[in-house]
Every structure is written in structure tokens, then in C-alpha cells.
Amino acid sequence: MVHRHGDEPLTERAQHLLKMLVHRYIRDGQPVGSRAMTRDGGLDLSAASIRNVMADLEEAGYIQSPHTSAGRIPTDRGYRFFVDSLLSVRRESGLDADNLRIRLDAGRDTDSLVDSASNLLSGLTHLAGVVTLPRRDYGAIRHIEFLPLSERRILAILVLNDSEVQNRVIETDRPYSPAELQQVSNYLSLEFAGKSVGDVRRGLLEAMQADQQHVNSLMTSAIAVARELFADDGDTDDDFVIAGETNLMTFAELSSVEKLKELFEAFGRKRDILHLLDRCLSADGVQIFIGQESGYRAFDGVSLVTSTYQSDDQVLGVLGVIGPTRMEYDRVIPIVDVTARLLGHALKPDH
């Protein structure tokens, strides 16, 4: 069996030099030569020894030499080893959580909070901030009202979490009089007040499966109308808000017309980013996709740092930062983590 050199564990010397090279490249954006490593490496090594270690790192796939320079830059594999094994995250150093909470503005509705969170991420990192909309199952119902629009079309008004109002137009199997709709509204508001949309959906399913002898006409009407209102069509929540896309144009490695076109088309198409973010929904803590790890060509040279945001242990969505692979991970990771916790707190039904 052939043993690949790239599979061998890195020596402490190699790890030290790789860490220094990654930090220097993130800071300067320029390939790092062995002369600079010799001068600033902090190791009692000759120039020849450092060149040998650099050659070993390149052979193992952690660094590479661009065509235009004799210096080296990290590869996706190098960044991955750096993030997993060498990175010292700053945690919440320099982050004023109270100030961030004010900037997020917890008093506003869900759409405004999501928009604020994406702008907050972008503003703090100078990269692109992205936040998925909360799942539609989220939100405690406070009141339900119905208004007839035409013979079989009804405007449903939902009040969620004390302040958020949603309007939906539904179509019914038969006409309903204003008096019937008022009765249905009173019944549903009383029956489901304080419950989430997901709980209501499950409750309706149980009611529809109940012994019909124990279901009176009011319940029958309520179930019929509510079934349309809370139908799980699964198409309106697959969306996200993104801010600061133009920040990516300031990085030389992403600034070519072809690369920018590829990225902005991916942002507009949304499908690829949503698929990536969906992969984070079941993960714990901060997740990082580096370059080709995403599986999408448009994100080559790009990293995505994400975290789920949740309320009362229920995952509502995902937020994160999109930037070049040479982003300051030690600074970005705590910003994403703190913003996720603040957004989840702001979205609490009783907040």
C-alpha cells in the first residue's frame, strides 16, 4: 500500500509555520515567501530548513504557489487545518452585546429583525451577512380574525407574538357568512391561543381524525377554514435576506468580473445558498464551509461561517457571513455566534 506524504501528521514546526503563513496571508493578501518566514517565523531555523518545511507543506496540499509569485498561499485544506486545529477564537472580545442588542432592535417585527441581523453581520465584518427567514411553524398565536372578500375567498389575519401581524388570503369549499366567520374566529382564538403554528397544524390533524359523532357544526367549520389557513405548502419560507454583497468586491481574489458575476448570480438564484444553509439546520454551534467544501463552483474561493438561531430550544433558521477564504475567522466566528443568540432572544414569543 502506498502511503501518501499528505496523510502524515504535521510536526509542531510545520504547524507553527502554517499558522504564521495563514495569519500573514489573511492580513496582507499577498503570497508569503520563505524569506519573510525566516525573518518573522519565531523559530531558530535556517532559511534552508524553512524552505524544506514549506516544500513539505506544499507537497502535503496545505499551501500552494500561485503562478505569479514564488511565495505561497493557503489552500482550502490548509485553511481547514488552521480553523480546526490552530485557530484561537477571540470569543466575545471587543463585542458589546448590549450595544448589539440595541442595534438589532428587538421591538420590531420578524422581517425587520431578520433584515437588521443581516445588516449587523455585514457591518461588523465588512463582508456579506445572510439570514434565513424563520420557519413558518414558529410564532405563538395570539388572535385570528377572518374577513369575507368574495363568495369563497377570505382574508385571514393572524396576530403572532403580540406584535407581528400576518395576512393571508384563503379559498374555501363553500361560502361563509360574516357571523359564521366570527364564530370560527372566536373558537380558534380560544382553542389555539399561545400555541405555535406547528402545534396548531398537528392539532387540526388530530381533530380531523377524531370521531365525527363528537364534532359539532362549529368545529367542522373551524377545522375546514383553519385547514386552509395553516396548510403546510412549504414554499414561502425558503428565503433569506442578504446584505453587504458589494463588500466582496473589495477583495482582489473575488474582484474579477467573471467571479463577481458567478457569485451574484448565485445570490440571485438563491437555491445553492439555501441548500448550504439547510445543511446547517441540524448542526450544533458554528459551522464553516471553506471553498470547495460547499460543493458549488460559485463558492470556490469563498467561505461561509454559519450558526443556527433558536428560541426556547427550537431552531428557527440559520444566519452567517460570506467572504473570501482569507477572512479573519478568529473575529468572524464570535460575531456570528453572538448575533445568532441575540436574534433568537429577540424572536422569543414573550419578549
N, C-alpha and C positions, 0 to 999 in steps of 0.2 A: 504494500500500500504506500502511495506517495504522500508524504507529509508536507503540506504547503507551508511555506515560511510565514504566510499571513495568518496562520492559525496559532502560531506560537504566542504565549503571553508576552506582553510588553514589560521590559525591565523598568525599574524605577527611573533610570536615566532617560530612557525613551519616553516614559510618561511625562517627566518633567519638561523635556524639550518640546513634546507635542502640546502640552498645556501652554507653554510660553508662546509657541508659534500661533496657536489658535487665538490667544488673547491679543497678540500683536496684530494679526490679520484683521480681527474684528475691529480693533481700534483704528487702524490705518487704511485698511482696504487695499494694501499693496502686498505682492508676494514677498516672503521673508527669506533672505539669503543666509547662508551659513556664516558669513562674516558677522552679521548682526546677532546671530545666535551665539557666536563665540564671544562677542563683546558683552552681551546682556544676559547670557544664559544662567549665570549664577552658579556654574559648576566649574570645578578645577579640571577642565578638559582642554586638550589641544584642538586646534582647528581641524586637524585630520580626524580626530576621534568624533567630533561633532558632525563632520561630513559623513562619516561612516554610519552614525546613528540616523541621520537624515535619510541616507540611502536605504537603510533598513526600513524606516517608516514608509518611505515611498514604495518599496517593494511589497510591503505588507498591505498597501492600499489605504493608509491613513492620510497621506499627503500626496500632492502631485505638482508637477512643474507645468505652468501654462506655457503655451508656445512662444509668448512674447517676453518671457523672463526666465532667468536662471534661478530665481527664487522659488519657494514652494508655497502652496496654499492648502488648506484642509480639504479633504474630500467629504462626502456625506458620511462615510464610515468614520472618518476622523472626528467629525462633529458629534456623531453618535457616541463614540467612546468618551469624548470630552464631556458631554452632557450627563452620561450615565455614571462615569467614574471619577472625573476630575473637577467637576464644577462645584464651586462653593456659592450657593444661592444666598443673596443678601437678605432673604426673608422680607420683613416689612421695613427694613431700614430706609428712612427717608420718606416713608409713606404716612401721611397724616390721615388716618381712617375717618376721623370726624369731618375733616375738610372734604374728603372724597364723598362721604355720605351726603353732605350738603350739596355738592356739585351734581350728584346723582338725582337729587330732589325726589325724595320718597313720597311726596304728596301728590304726585301726578298719576295719570292712568298708565296702563300697561304699555301701550305703544310708545308713550313719551319716555317711560323708564328705559325701555329697550333702546330707543334712539339715544338717550343720554348716556347709557352704558357704552355703546359703540363709539360715541364721540369722546368719552372719558378715556377709553382704552387707546384710541388713536392719539389723543392729545398728550397723554403721559408717555407713550412710547415713541411717538413720531413715526409710527408705522400705520398699517390698516387695522382697524378694530372691527370685529364681526360678532353679532349676537343673533342667535335664532330666536324666533318668537316662541313664547311659552306654549306648551301643549294645550290644546283646547280643553282637555279634561280638567285643567287647572282652574281654580276660582270657586269661591263659595257663593252660592246663590242667595241673594237677599230678597229679591222680588221679581215676579214675572207678570207682564201685562200683555194683553192682546187687543189689537185694533183691526176691525174688518177693513180691507181695501177694496175688494170686489167680491163676487159671489163665493169664490173658493180660494181667495188669496188673503192672507192675514199677515199683519206686521206684528212680530213678536219683539217685545222689549225686555231685555234681561238686565237686572242690576246685580253686579258681582262685586264682592269685597267692599261694599259700602259706597264705592265711588265710581267704579267702572260701569259704563252703560254700553250694551251691545244691541244692535238692531238687526233682525233677520226677517226676511220675507219667506213665508212657507205656503205651500199649496196643500189643501185638504181634500179628502174624498167626497165631502158633502158641505153644503153651506152651513154656517153657524151664525146665529143671531147675536147681537151685542150682549144680550142678557146671558146667553149660554157661555160666551167667551169670558164674561165677568165671573161666572161661577167657576169655570175651568181655571181662570187666573187665581182666584181665591184658594181653590183646592190645592193647586200645585205649589203656590207660595207657602201655604201652611205645611204641606206634606214634605217639601224638599228644602225648605229654608235652612241655610247653613251647610248644606251638602255640596260636594263638588259635582261638576258636570259628569265626571266618570261615575260617581256614585248614583247619580240620577239615572244615567243610562242603564246601569245594572239593575236599579230598582224597577225601571219600566219593563225590562225584560222579564223579571220575576212576576210582575203584575200581569203581563200578557200571558204568562204560562199558568196563572192561578186558575182555580176552579171558577168557571164563568157564572155559576149559580150564586157566587158570593160577590160578584162585581155588579154594582148598580149602574144606572144610566149615566150619572155624573162621572163616575170613574171611567166608564167606557169612553166618554167624550174626552176626558182629560188625557187618557192614555193615547187616544188617536191623535190628538193635537200635539202632545208632548213628543210622541214618537217622531213626528216630522221635525219638530224643533231641535231635538237632540240626536238626530240621525248622525251616525258616525261616517260621514262621507270622506273623511281623511284627505281632503285636498286643500284646505285653506290655511293650515298651519305649517306647511312645508315651505317656509320662507325665512329669510334672515335680513338683518339690517347691517350694512357695511358703511364705514366712514374712514376717510383718510387714504383712499386708494392712491391719490396723487402723491402722497408721501413716498411711495415706492419708486417714483421717477427720479428721486434724488440719489439713488444708489447706482453706481456705474454698471454693476453686473446685471441690473434689471432695466437699464435705460435705453436699450436698443429698441428701435421701432417694432421689430418683429416680436421681441419678448414682451413688450408692453401690450401689443395687440393681442397676443396669446393670453396674457393674464386678464386683461379687461374683458375679453370675450368670455373667459371662464366665469368672471364675476357676473356678467350679464346673463349667462346661461343658467347659472345657479346650481344646476344638477350635480356637478362634480364636487363643489364645496359642501352642498348639503349631504352628499354621500359620505364625505370625510367627517363632517360634524356628527352625523348619525352614528358613526363608528365609535364616537366618544361618549355616547349617552350611557352606556353600561360600564364605563371605566371609572375608577376612583382617582381623585386628585387630578393634577395637571398632566396632560398628555402632549407629546411633542412629535410631530411628523417633520422629518428633515429631508428636503429634496425629493429624491426618487422614491422614498418610503411611502409617499402618498399614493403612488400608482398612477398618477396623472402627469402627462408630459408637460402640461401648462405650469405645473408646480415644481419643475426641475429648477434648482437654484433658489427655492423658496422654502421657508419653514413656517409651520403653523403650530402655535402654542395655545392649547385649549384647556378649559375646565368646565365641568357641568355646574349649573347653578340650580339650587333647590330650596324648597320651602317645606318645613315640617317633614324632613326626610323624603320628600317626593321630588324626584328630578323633573325640573320644568323645561330645561333646554341647555344649550351649550353656548359659551362665548369664548373669544380668543383673539389672538393677534396674528396677522400675516405679515411677513417681512422676509428679507434676504436670509440665506442660511448663516451669514455672518452677523446676525443680530446679537445684542447683548443679553444672552439668555439669563445671566445672573440677575439682571434688572427687570427683564420682561416677565419672568416666571412669577415673582411675588405680586406684580401688578395685576396679572391675570387672576391669580388666586384670591387676592383681596377684593377685586371688582366682582368676582363671582359670588363671594359671600355677602357683599353689600347688596347686590341686586336681588339675591334670594331673600334677604331680610326685608328689603323694600317691597317685595311682592307678597309677603305674608298676608293672608286674608284679614287678620285682625290688626294689621299695622296701620 
